[in-house]
């Protein structure tokens, strides 16, 4: 369920409540980015128990750059508000 491009919500840590995007998983940990605090070039490694998958999956086009990633996450927040 945590495939590349899946939008997740952080459940723990200083980024609690933030939306992040999965770049890669290895079973127990996931590499996450948001295009702003965590750019694609320096993703955050986080325990998968500390993230919650949402119903959103980004395309490779939406993940092509930090700018496109920020725009896609912003669109999801604007369109869905607190229903995420």
C-alpha positions in Angstrom: 0.0 0.0 0.0 3.0 2.3 0.5 4.0 2.5 -3.2 6.0 5.3 -4.8 3.8 8.4 -5.1 1.5 7.6 -2.2 0.6 10.7 -0.2 0.9 10.0 3.6 0.3 11.9 6.8 3.0 12.0 9.4 1.8 10.8 12.8 4.9 11.5 14.9 7.9 13.8 15.0 8.3 17.5 14.4 6.5 17.0 11.0 3.4 15.5 12.7 0.2 16.3 10.7 2.2 17.2 7.5 1.5 15.5 4.2 4.5 13.8 2.6 5.0 11.7 -0.5 6.6 8.2 -0.5 9.7 7.9 -2.7 10.7 4.4 -1.7 10.1 1.8 1.1 12.2 -1.1 2.4 9.7 -2.9 4.7 10.2 -1.0 8.0 11.1 2.5 6.7 10.0 4.8 4.0 11.8 7.7 2.3 9.5 10.7 2.2 9.6 14.2 0.8 7.3 17.2 0.5 9.3 19.5 -1.9 9.8 22.2 0.7 11.2 21.2 4.1 12.3 17.8 2.6 13.2 18.2 -1.1 13.4 15.2 -3.4 17.2 15.4 -3.3 17.3 14.9 0.5 14.3 12.8 1.6 13.5 11.9 5.2 13.6 8.3 6.4 10.7 7.5 8.7 9.4 4.4 10.4 6.3 3.2 8.6 4.5 2.9 11.9 4.7 6.7 12.1 2.9 7.5 8.9 -0.7 7.0 7.7 -1.5 6.5 4.0 -4.2 8.6 2.4 -6.2 7.8 -0.6 -4.1 10.0 -2.9 -1.5 8.8 -5.4 0.7 11.2 -7.3 1.8 10.6 -10.9 5.4 10.7 -12.0 4.7 14.0 -13.7 3.6 15.5 -10.3 6.8 14.2 -8.7 9.2 15.4 -11.4 10.5 18.4 -9.3 10.2 20.0 -5.9 8.1 22.7 -7.4 5.6 20.3 -9.0 5.5 18.2 -5.7 4.6 21.3 -3.6 2.0 22.3 -6.1 0.4 18.8 -6.0 0.3 18.6 -2.2 -1.1 22.2 -2.0 -3.8 21.2 -4.5 -4.8 18.2 -2.4 -5.0 20.4 0.8 -7.0 23.1 -0.9 -9.5 20.7 -2.5 -9.9 18.4 0.5 -9.2 20.6 3.5 -9.5 18.7 6.7 -11.1 15.7 5.0 -7.7 14.1 4.2 
